[in-house]
């Protein structure tokens, strides 16, 4: 089923130059994470009230913590299991370079969904925007031939679970507030 869905999506690549260009841009490991990071930077400094601004800053800190923890868990998964990329065993419409690391779980999906879910718990509008972007980021990776759908789904679940844990675990509350206060002391908040 994973291969069939991959072939359906990737089979669309190469037919509409505009969409291929858009998917290449979104798939980039620089464009999408940079765009999401810039949204987090803007979120850090926004809020109509002091409480709203503090809530946004908590979202940014938690998203950063989720990203860090998610990537640690991803690397541990990669030490245990290696899944070859789709182009290693199948004919694909490859619109991107050939990454060499494990396809499962998808690192871009972990990044996108850890950001999006952590922000969603504090700012629904920004969280939904990031969820849409993370979904497009994951879809583009399939379109361009570098991930199977299961890779994206697994990465999204890992990123979302880590963000949920970081956002809800009381252990992180004091650490998050400490980081925000540190930012205030050095005039970043």
Backbone as a chain_set.jsonl record, in Angstrom:
{"seq": "XXXXXXXXXXXXXXXXXXXXXXXXXXXXXXXXXXXXXXXXXXXXXXXXXXXXXXXXXXXXXXXXXXXXXXXXXXXXXXXXXXXXXXXXXXXXXXXXXXXXXXXXXXXXXXXXXXXXXXXXXXXXXXXXXXXXXXXXXXXXXXXXXXXXXXXXXXXXXXXXXXXXXXXXXXXXXXXXXXXXXXXXXXXXX", "coords": {"N": [[0.83, -1.187, 0.0], [1.955, 1.228, 0.801], [3.905, 1.632, -1.194], [2.222, 1.78, -3.425], [0.686, 4.13, -2.955], [2.797, 5.928, -2.888], [3.674, 5.725, -5.582], [1.414, 6.709, -6.906], [1.35, 9.416, -6.078], [3.992, 10.347, -6.66], [3.968, 9.787, -9.333], [2.7, 11.926, -10.474], [4.592, 13.855, -10.669], [6.667, 15.79, -12.822], [4.863, 16.456, -14.76], [3.559, 18.939, -14.65], [5.195, 21.777, -14.919], [5.176, 24.135, -13.259], [4.096, 23.188, -10.796], [5.996, 21.249, -10.187], [8.25, 22.876, -9.788], [7.384, 24.366, -7.56], [7.103, 22.278, -5.692], [9.749, 21.388, -5.539], [10.9, 23.637, -4.369], [9.55, 23.745, -1.863], [10.281, 21.266, -0.834], [12.934, 21.579, -0.288], [15.588, 21.423, 2.021], [16.32, 23.698, 3.179], [14.633, 25.939, 2.56], [11.951, 25.394, 3.625], [12.337, 24.706, 6.475], [13.583, 27.13, 7.186], [11.581, 29.02, 6.622], [9.628, 28.197, 8.463], [11.03, 28.626, 10.825], [11.373, 31.395, 10.734], [8.744, 32.169, 11.062], [8.406, 31.337, 13.701], [10.215, 33.081, 14.925], [8.969, 35.558, 14.432], [6.662, 35.087, 15.897], [7.667, 35.06, 18.479], [7.972, 37.763, 19.111], [5.42, 38.816, 19.014], [2.065, 39.652, 20.072], [-0.907, 40.831, 21.464], [-1.441, 41.426, 24.085], [0.379, 41.342, 27.203], [0.207, 38.793, 28.317], [-0.572, 37.237, 26.103], [1.669, 37.53, 24.495], [3.594, 36.289, 26.12], [2.556, 33.697, 26.094], [2.925, 33.091, 23.391], [5.715, 33.149, 23.34], [6.267, 31.001, 24.999], [5.342, 29.006, 23.33], [7.223, 29.127, 21.253], [9.613, 28.433, 22.577], [8.954, 25.863, 23.454], [8.503, 24.611, 20.988], [11.078, 24.672, 19.947], [12.39, 23.046, 21.813], [11.005, 20.664, 21.375], [11.77, 20.135, 18.764], [14.521, 19.657, 19.122], [14.512, 17.388, 20.896], [12.974, 15.644, 19.33], [14.659, 15.24, 17.114], [16.794, 13.937, 18.336], [15.568, 11.522, 19.088], [14.87, 10.627, 16.537], [17.41, 10.169, 15.39], [18.22, 8.065, 17.026], [16.344, 6.143, 16.238], [17.227, 5.79, 13.614], [19.661, 4.548, 14.083], [18.863, 2.039, 14.837], [17.223, 1.085, 12.792], [17.35, 1.0, 9.275], [15.963, 2.323, 6.426], [15.906, 2.095, 3.002], [15.824, 4.741, 0.522], [13.105, 5.589, -1.736], [14.036, 5.753, -4.43], [16.139, 4.014, -4.452], [15.328, 1.414, -4.946], [13.288, 1.476, -6.763], [11.825, 2.721, -9.798], [11.627, 6.117, -10.093], [10.218, 9.445, -10.321], [12.466, 11.52, -9.863], [12.958, 14.526, -8.375], [14.757, 15.842, -6.88], [17.844, 15.966, -5.038], [19.778, 12.985, -4.202], [19.292, 11.896, -1.151], [21.231, 10.321, 1.43], [20.723, 9.245, 3.901], [18.64, 7.342, 6.229], [15.326, 6.635, 5.2], [13.142, 6.377, 6.836], [12.224, 7.255, 10.096], [10.858, 10.216, 8.537], [12.946, 12.954, 8.542], [12.363, 15.692, 7.803], [9.569, 15.666, 8.288], [9.47, 15.216, 11.043], [10.649, 17.602, 11.928], [8.844, 19.589, 10.896], [6.325, 18.848, 12.071], [6.903, 18.769, 14.795], [7.417, 21.442, 15.338], [4.91, 22.556, 14.54], [2.858, 21.288, 16.121], [3.654, 21.853, 18.751], [3.443, 24.651, 18.755], [0.725, 24.905, 18.182], [-0.609, 24.221, 20.573], [-0.46, 26.54, 22.022], [-0.998, 28.736, 20.396], [-3.426, 28.734, 18.311], [-4.006, 29.665, 15.672], [-1.455, 30.276, 14.494], [-0.375, 27.747, 14.863], [-2.035, 26.141, 13.218], [-1.367, 27.222, 10.73], [1.336, 26.444, 10.616], [0.928, 23.657, 10.734], [-0.326, 23.207, 8.274], [1.774, 23.958, 6.589], [3.723, 22.076, 7.362], [2.481, 19.726, 6.54], [2.36, 20.142, 3.749], [5.108, 20.244, 3.29], [5.85, 17.589, 3.93], [4.288, 16.192, 1.999], [5.442, 17.165, -0.35], [7.9, 15.941, -0.282], [7.303, 13.326, -0.929], [6.224, 13.691, -3.489], [8.499, 14.603, -4.837], [10.045, 12.344, -4.816], [11.678, 11.356, -2.71], [10.82, 10.266, -0.315], [8.751, 7.727, 1.125], [5.166, 7.482, 1.702], [4.675, 6.34, 4.283], [7.012, 6.968, 5.642], [6.746, 9.712, 5.998], [4.387, 9.832, 7.506], [5.186, 8.438, 9.817], [7.278, 10.114, 10.727], [5.764, 12.424, 11.182], [4.08, 11.579, 13.246], [5.991, 10.997, 15.243], [7.154, 13.582, 15.598], [4.845, 15.015, 16.418], [4.105, 13.641, 18.775], [6.325, 14.066, 20.43], [6.222, 16.863, 20.612], [3.778, 17.13, 21.916], [4.395, 15.904, 24.359], [6.454, 17.62, 25.314], [4.993, 19.953, 25.529], [3.017, 19.371, 27.395], [4.09, 18.084, 29.644], [4.82, 18.619, 32.97], [7.365, 18.835, 33.895], [8.825, 20.413, 32.128], [7.872, 22.995, 32.458], [9.048, 24.928, 34.294], [11.583, 25.143, 33.178], [11.024, 26.202, 30.63], [9.923, 28.721, 31.331], [12.18, 29.783, 32.59], [13.959, 30.035, 30.42], [12.609, 31.946, 28.888], [12.636, 34.101, 30.664], [15.387, 34.509, 30.797], [15.811, 35.369, 28.177], [14.443, 37.8, 28.333], [16.092, 39.217, 30.062], [18.33, 39.639, 28.534], [17.363, 41.318, 26.686], [15.801, 40.203, 24.601], [13.174, 39.724, 24.631]], "CA": [[0.0, 0.0, 0.0], [2.878, 2.361, 0.883], [4.483, 1.812, -2.525], [1.162, 2.186, -4.343], [0.397, 5.552, -2.719], [3.986, 6.653, -3.352], [3.666, 5.768, -7.039], [0.33, 7.6, -7.336], [1.749, 10.809, -5.857], [5.211, 10.633, -7.41], [3.628, 9.694, -10.753], [2.256, 13.245, -10.925], [5.787, 14.686, -10.872], [7.152, 15.877, -14.19], [3.766, 16.755, -15.693], [3.23, 20.366, -14.606], [6.441, 22.429, -14.488], [4.966, 25.042, -12.132], [3.96, 22.394, -9.568], [7.308, 20.646, -9.908], [9.097, 23.931, -9.213], [6.876, 24.638, -6.211], [7.436, 21.13, -4.834], [11.202, 21.436, -5.313], [11.158, 24.716, -3.413], [9.041, 23.342, -0.546], [11.041, 20.096, -0.392], [14.283, 21.991, 0.104], [15.893, 21.328, 3.452], [16.639, 25.051, 3.631], [13.497, 26.847, 2.439], [10.842, 25.116, 4.546], [12.716, 24.952, 7.874], [13.847, 28.562, 7.382], [10.283, 29.699, 6.665], [8.995, 27.872, 9.746], [11.815, 29.289, 11.867], [11.05, 32.824, 10.682], [7.427, 32.313, 11.688], [8.634, 31.252, 15.148], [10.863, 34.336, 15.328], [7.917, 36.582, 14.461], [5.762, 34.749, 16.999], [8.349, 35.436, 19.722], [7.824, 39.192, 19.372], [4.038, 39.266, 18.813], [1.049, 39.451, 21.098], [-1.608, 42.08, 21.764], [-1.299, 41.655, 25.524], [1.594, 40.731, 27.778], [-0.063, 37.352, 28.484], [-0.554, 36.618, 24.773], [3.075, 37.5, 24.075], [4.253, 35.247, 26.917], [2.061, 32.41, 25.571], [3.632, 32.87, 22.128], [7.106, 32.83, 23.651], [6.275, 29.608, 25.475], [5.192, 28.16, 22.141], [8.501, 29.115, 20.535], [10.583, 27.652, 23.358], [8.538, 24.449, 23.419], [8.746, 24.112, 19.633], [12.53, 24.451, 19.839], [12.713, 21.876, 22.629], [10.443, 19.5, 20.68], [12.637, 19.884, 17.621], [15.75, 19.048, 19.633], [14.211, 16.038, 21.388], [12.528, 14.847, 18.19], [15.812, 14.847, 16.309], [17.553, 12.929, 19.084], [14.838, 10.26, 18.936], [14.992, 10.232, 15.139], [18.747, 9.596, 15.192], [18.214, 6.751, 17.678], [15.602, 5.25, 15.329], [18.089, 5.504, 12.472], [20.691, 3.598, 14.503], [18.234, 0.73, 14.973], [16.599, 0.642, 11.543], [17.647, 1.788, 8.075], [15.093, 2.048, 5.286], [16.401, 2.764, 1.8], [14.954, 5.706, -0.143], [12.346, 4.985, -2.841], [14.814, 5.681, -5.662], [17.146, 2.955, -4.346], [14.798, 0.133, -5.417], [12.174, 1.66, -7.69], [11.949, 3.812, -10.754], [10.859, 7.255, -9.578], [10.439, 10.764, -10.91], [13.272, 12.174, -8.838], [13.08, 15.965, -8.607], [15.583, 16.345, -5.798], [19.075, 15.181, -4.967], [19.617, 11.669, -3.575], [19.767, 11.83, 0.238], [21.855, 9.029, 1.735], [20.322, 8.741, 5.212], [17.447, 6.494, 6.268], [14.085, 7.265, 4.765], [12.137, 6.227, 7.896], [11.183, 8.249, 9.856], [11.263, 11.389, 7.768], [13.455, 14.072, 9.336], [11.559, 16.897, 7.574], [8.264, 15.547, 8.951], [9.709, 15.427, 12.478], [10.869, 19.042, 12.094], [7.603, 20.323, 10.656], [5.246, 18.544, 13.015], [7.285, 19.159, 16.158], [7.151, 22.887, 15.38], [3.483, 22.862, 14.394], [2.044, 20.824, 17.241], [4.032, 22.617, 19.945], [2.858, 25.989, 18.631], [-0.733, 24.768, 18.199], [-1.1, 24.194, 21.95], [-0.399, 27.884, 22.588], [-1.525, 29.703, 19.448], [-4.098, 27.881, 17.317], [-3.88, 30.201, 14.308], [-0.081, 30.022, 14.031], [-0.213, 26.297, 14.824], [-2.688, 25.628, 12.006], [-0.526, 27.637, 9.61], [2.494, 25.544, 10.606], [0.461, 22.303, 10.381], [-0.496, 23.2, 6.821], [3.102, 23.998, 5.973], [4.373, 20.784, 7.624], [1.821, 18.738, 5.671], [2.859, 20.399, 2.396], [6.527, 19.849, 3.318], [5.872, 16.132, 3.838], [3.743, 15.791, 0.694], [6.419, 17.502, -1.394], [8.981, 14.951, -0.228], [6.806, 12.169, -1.689], [6.116, 14.172, -4.871], [9.85, 14.7, -5.415], [10.633, 11.006, -4.902], [12.693, 11.059, -1.702], [10.221, 9.593, 0.833], [7.485, 6.998, 1.028], [4.159, 8.056, 2.605], [4.851, 5.85, 5.655], [8.114, 7.731, 6.232], [6.19, 11.009, 6.396], [3.431, 9.594, 8.596], [5.96, 8.09, 11.009], [7.939, 11.337, 11.179], [4.734, 13.333, 11.705], [3.656, 11.05, 14.549], [7.094, 11.216, 16.179], [7.22, 15.018, 15.887], [3.651, 15.419, 17.164], [4.154, 13.069, 20.128], [7.36, 14.781, 21.186], [5.689, 18.206, 20.887], [2.747, 16.954, 22.936], [5.095, 15.629, 25.613], [7.145, 18.838, 25.751], [3.981, 20.971, 25.844], [2.133, 18.984, 28.498], [4.821, 17.566, 30.804], [5.104, 19.66, 33.96], [8.817, 18.895, 34.033], [9.375, 21.46, 31.265], [7.284, 24.311, 32.74], [10.016, 25.848, 34.883], [12.665, 25.347, 32.215], [10.509, 27.115, 29.603], [9.853, 30.062, 31.916], [13.557, 30.228, 32.816], [14.516, 30.447, 29.126], [11.958, 33.204, 28.522], [13.17, 35.14, 31.55], [16.75, 34.755, 30.337], [15.653, 36.2, 26.988], [14.056, 39.15, 28.762], [17.253, 39.863, 30.669], [19.28, 40.062, 27.503], [16.584, 42.164, 25.785], [15.261, 39.493, 23.444], [11.748, 39.435, 24.815]], "C": [[0.879, 1.256, 0.0], [3.457, 2.671, -0.495], [3.428, 2.307, -3.515], [0.836, 3.672, -4.191], [1.579, 6.402, -3.168], [3.947, 6.814, -4.869], [2.562, 6.681, -7.581], [0.743, 9.072, -7.223], [2.958, 11.171, -6.71], [4.975, 10.551, -8.916], [3.126, 11.006, -11.335], [3.431, 14.167, -11.235], [6.205, 14.654, -12.333], [6.085, 16.232, -15.201], [3.434, 18.244, -15.775], [4.454, 21.106, -14.058], [6.281, 23.367, -13.288], [4.87, 24.279, -10.812], [5.276, 21.727, -9.19], [8.247, 21.664, -9.266], [8.686, 24.263, -7.791], [7.268, 23.513, -5.252], [8.938, 21.065, -4.557], [11.554, 22.487, -4.256], [10.741, 24.287, -2.004], [9.851, 22.178, 0.014], [12.424, 20.449, 0.129], [14.46, 21.932, 1.618], [16.292, 22.685, 4.026], [15.401, 25.94, 3.642], [12.446, 26.6, 3.519], [11.235, 25.298, 6.015], [13.008, 26.429, 8.16], [12.539, 29.334, 7.483], [9.585, 29.437, 7.998], [9.727, 28.56, 10.899], [11.54, 30.788, 11.898], [9.672, 33.094, 11.271], [7.561, 32.244, 13.212], [9.278, 32.54, 15.664], [9.831, 35.458, 15.42], [6.976, 36.347, 15.634], [6.357, 35.177, 18.344], [8.056, 36.893, 20.112], [6.379, 39.702, 19.243], [3.143, 38.918, 19.993], [0.414, 40.778, 21.452], [-1.519, 42.436, 23.24], [-0.012, 40.995, 25.998], [1.405, 39.214, 27.923], [-0.025, 36.623, 27.142], [0.889, 36.507, 24.26], [3.84, 36.411, 24.821], [3.826, 33.851, 26.435], [2.763, 32.083, 24.251], [5.096, 32.502, 22.373], [7.236, 31.411, 24.208], [6.165, 28.644, 24.293], [6.518, 28.027, 21.398], [9.525, 28.259, 21.279], [10.222, 26.175, 23.304], [8.75, 23.849, 22.033], [10.228, 23.804, 19.436], [12.956, 23.212, 20.628], [12.204, 20.596, 21.958], [11.297, 19.132, 19.476], [13.914, 19.168, 18.062], [15.515, 17.601, 20.072], [13.772, 15.122, 20.25], [13.683, 14.37, 17.331], [16.703, 13.841, 17.02], [16.886, 11.558, 18.92], [14.922, 9.736, 17.506], [16.348, 9.57, 14.879], [18.861, 8.228, 15.859], [17.466, 5.723, 16.827], [16.481, 4.839, 14.154], [19.225, 4.551, 12.821], [20.157, 2.168, 14.558], [17.736, 0.196, 13.636], [16.965, 1.586, 10.401], [16.69, 1.362, 6.968], [15.628, 2.813, 4.081], [15.356, 3.725, 1.22], [14.232, 5.035, -1.312], [13.163, 4.802, -4.12], [15.87, 4.58, -5.624], [16.653, 1.64, -4.955], [13.702, 0.256, -6.466], [12.501, 2.775, -8.683], [11.039, 4.937, -10.277], [11.119, 8.48, -10.439], [11.162, 11.583, -9.855], [13.487, 13.64, -9.205], [13.988, 16.629, -7.582], [16.863, 15.524, -5.792], [18.818, 13.871, -4.215], [20.167, 11.68, -2.144], [20.279, 10.42, 0.548], [21.381, 8.44, 3.055], [19.035, 7.923, 5.117], [16.205, 7.29, 5.907], [13.038, 7.306, 5.887], [12.773, 6.401, 9.268], [11.748, 9.464, 9.131], [11.706, 12.519, 8.692], [12.659, 15.354, 9.071], [10.179, 16.842, 8.235], [8.403, 15.741, 10.455], [9.866, 16.921, 12.749], [9.546, 19.795, 11.989], [6.536, 20.096, 11.709], [5.625, 18.819, 14.463], [7.061, 20.653, 16.34], [5.644, 23.151, 15.468], [2.664, 22.476, 15.616], [2.385, 21.585, 18.517], [3.42, 24.019, 19.903], [1.337, 25.926, 18.754], [-1.307, 24.797, 19.614], [-1.159, 25.579, 22.585], [-1.045, 28.942, 21.698], [-2.118, 28.913, 18.282], [-3.893, 28.371, 15.88], [-2.481, 29.93, 13.739], [0.179, 28.519, 13.929], [-0.838, 25.677, 13.587], [-1.897, 26.009, 10.752], [0.691, 26.716, 9.491], [2.097, 24.106, 10.27], [0.254, 22.182, 8.872], [0.842, 23.164, 6.103], [3.826, 22.672, 6.162], [3.791, 19.691, 6.734], [2.298, 18.902, 4.23], [4.324, 19.984, 2.263], [6.636, 18.33, 3.162], [5.39, 15.634, 2.479], [4.752, 16.041, -0.42], [7.565, 16.495, -1.43], [8.583, 13.678, -0.976], [6.764, 12.532, -3.175], [7.484, 14.139, -5.553], [10.621, 13.386, -5.403], [11.64, 10.637, -3.843], [12.146, 10.388, -0.436], [8.986, 8.813, 0.422], [6.467, 7.681, 1.947], [4.328, 7.606, 4.064], [5.99, 6.572, 6.374], [7.598, 9.057, 6.788], [5.245, 10.83, 7.584], [4.16, 9.278, 9.895], [6.678, 9.313, 11.583], [6.954, 12.317, 11.788], [4.273, 12.873, 13.084], [4.738, 11.281, 15.594], [7.185, 12.691, 16.576], [6.05, 15.482, 16.738], [3.683, 14.888, 18.594], [5.192, 13.776, 20.997], [6.873, 16.184, 21.546], [4.613, 18.147, 21.966], [3.4, 16.765, 24.311], [5.75, 16.898, 26.168], [6.136, 19.906, 26.184], [3.176, 20.641, 27.089], [2.859, 18.512, 29.758], [5.207, 18.707, 31.741], [6.606, 19.864, 34.164], [9.402, 20.093, 33.276], [8.897, 22.863, 31.635], [8.312, 25.31, 33.263], [11.166, 26.143, 33.929], [12.241, 26.343, 31.133], [10.471, 28.544, 30.139], [11.239, 30.634, 32.203], [14.169, 30.747, 31.518], [13.912, 31.775, 28.686], [12.499, 34.346, 29.38], [14.602, 35.493, 31.169], [16.733, 35.641, 29.087], [15.291, 37.633, 27.334], [15.266, 39.901, 29.331], [18.278, 40.319, 29.655], [18.549, 40.797, 26.368], [16.126, 41.486, 24.519], [13.777, 39.229, 23.586], [10.95, 40.707, 25.042]], "O": [[0.592, 2.224, -0.704], [3.495, 3.827, -0.915], [3.716, 3.163, -4.351], [0.722, 4.39, -5.185], [1.395, 7.467, -3.757], [4.161, 7.911, -5.384], [2.752, 7.35, -8.597], [0.522, 9.866, -8.138], [2.949, 12.188, -7.403], [5.7, 11.175, -9.692], [3.124, 11.184, -12.553], [3.285, 15.141, -11.973], [6.109, 13.622, -12.998], [6.374, 16.304, -16.395], [3.072, 18.748, -16.838], [4.715, 21.062, -12.856], [7.137, 23.399, -12.404], [5.486, 24.672, -9.821], [5.626, 21.651, -8.013], [8.956, 21.347, -8.311], [9.536, 24.424, -6.915], [7.712, 23.771, -4.133], [9.347, 20.722, -3.448], [12.383, 22.258, -3.376], [11.507, 24.455, -1.055], [10.082, 22.115, 1.222], [13.013, 19.693, 0.902], [13.586, 22.343, 2.381], [16.57, 22.803, 5.22], [15.145, 26.625, 4.632], [12.093, 27.522, 4.254], [10.523, 25.989, 6.743], [12.714, 26.921, 9.249], [12.4, 30.21, 8.337], [9.017, 30.352, 8.593], [9.093, 29.024, 11.847], [11.479, 31.386, 12.972], [9.454, 34.126, 11.905], [6.909, 33.002, 13.93], [8.914, 33.029, 16.734], [9.826, 36.221, 16.386], [6.542, 37.295, 16.288], [5.63, 35.606, 19.24], [7.913, 37.212, 21.293], [6.146, 40.905, 19.352], [3.431, 38.022, 20.787], [1.12, 41.752, 21.716], [-1.521, 43.613, 23.602], [0.6, 40.198, 25.286], [2.335, 38.444, 27.681], [0.498, 35.512, 27.055], [1.267, 35.499, 23.662], [4.642, 35.693, 24.224], [4.646, 32.935, 26.379], [3.149, 30.938, 24.017], [5.646, 31.64, 21.688], [8.205, 30.71, 23.918], [6.816, 27.6, 24.267], [6.887, 26.935, 20.967], [10.223, 27.451, 20.667], [11.098, 25.328, 23.128], [9.139, 22.687, 21.921], [10.584, 22.794, 18.83], [13.784, 22.428, 20.165], [12.885, 19.571, 21.968], [11.519, 17.953, 19.201], [14.331, 18.188, 17.443], [16.244, 16.698, 19.661], [14.156, 13.953, 20.211], [13.69, 13.228, 16.87], [17.304, 12.981, 16.375], [17.556, 10.562, 18.648], [15.033, 8.528, 17.293], [16.42, 8.531, 14.223], [19.518, 7.33, 15.33], [17.896, 4.576, 16.706], [16.481, 3.677, 13.748], [19.706, 3.821, 11.954], [20.901, 1.209, 14.352], [17.815, -1.004, 13.374], [16.9, 2.807, 10.541], [16.616, 0.185, 6.618], [15.785, 4.033, 4.132], [14.154, 3.537, 1.409], [14.701, 4.018, -1.824], [12.999, 3.802, -4.819], [16.441, 4.244, -6.661], [17.458, 0.838, -5.428], [13.238, -0.752, -6.999], [13.338, 3.641, -8.428], [9.84, 4.742, -10.082], [12.1, 8.548, -11.18], [10.53, 12.263, -9.047], [14.117, 13.953, -10.215], [13.978, 17.852, -7.441], [16.95, 14.499, -6.468], [17.739, 13.685, -3.651], [21.367, 11.496, -1.941], [19.796, 9.442, -0.022], [21.607, 7.258, 3.315], [18.424, 7.828, 4.053], [16.063, 8.46, 6.264], [12.157, 8.165, 5.887], [13.772, 5.746, 9.566], [12.957, 9.699, 9.121], [10.93, 12.985, 9.527], [12.306, 16.048, 10.024], [9.675, 17.867, 8.694], [7.546, 16.366, 11.078], [9.28, 17.446, 13.695], [9.179, 20.549, 12.891], [5.915, 21.046, 12.185], [4.745, 19.079, 15.285], [6.568, 21.085, 17.382], [5.173, 23.87, 16.349], [1.854, 23.272, 16.092], [1.488, 21.928, 19.287], [2.932, 24.512, 20.921], [0.729, 26.804, 19.366], [-2.388, 25.346, 19.826], [-1.845, 25.766, 23.589], [-1.579, 29.933, 22.196], [-1.398, 28.478, 17.383], [-3.636, 27.572, 14.98], [-2.349, 29.414, 12.629], [0.872, 28.068, 13.017], [-0.249, 24.789, 12.971], [-1.775, 25.21, 9.824], [1.031, 26.265, 8.398], [2.849, 23.405, 9.594], [0.618, 21.173, 8.268], [1.019, 22.431, 5.13], [4.475, 22.185, 5.236], [4.52, 18.833, 6.235], [2.606, 17.915, 3.562], [4.727, 19.435, 1.238], [7.427, 17.843, 2.353], [6.011, 14.758, 1.878], [4.899, 15.222, -1.327], [8.132, 16.231, -2.49], [9.43, 13.026, -1.586], [7.221, 11.76, -4.018], [7.609, 13.704, -6.698], [11.733, 13.319, -5.925], [12.401, 9.69, -4.037], [12.925, 9.982, 0.426], [8.272, 9.191, -0.507], [6.859, 8.387, 2.876], [4.143, 8.406, 4.981], [5.933, 6.763, 7.589], [7.957, 9.469, 7.891], [5.301, 11.591, 8.55], [3.797, 9.791, 10.954], [6.681, 9.518, 12.797], [7.257, 12.969, 12.788], [4.096, 13.691, 13.987], [4.443, 11.714, 16.708], [7.281, 13.009, 17.761], [6.235, 16.255, 17.678], [3.327, 15.607, 19.528], [4.944, 14.047, 22.172], [7.089, 16.644, 22.667], [4.549, 19.021, 22.832], [3.001, 17.392, 25.292], [5.612, 17.207, 27.351], [6.405, 20.675, 27.107], [2.7, 21.549, 27.771], [2.277, 18.544, 30.842], [5.861, 19.661, 31.319], [7.049, 20.943, 34.56], [10.363, 20.711, 33.735], [9.476, 23.84, 31.161], [8.432, 26.415, 32.733], [11.664, 27.267, 33.88], [13.014, 27.226, 30.764], [10.935, 29.471, 29.476], [11.45, 31.839, 32.073], [14.827, 31.787, 31.516], [14.621, 32.637, 28.166], [12.785, 35.429, 28.871], [14.983, 36.662, 31.216], [17.547, 36.555, 28.959], [15.776, 38.573, 26.703], [15.424, 41.098, 29.092], [19.012, 41.278, 29.892], [19.046, 40.885, 25.246], [16.065, 42.119, 23.465], [13.184, 38.568, 22.733], [9.732, 40.65, 25.215]]}, "num_chains": 1, "name": "protein.A"}
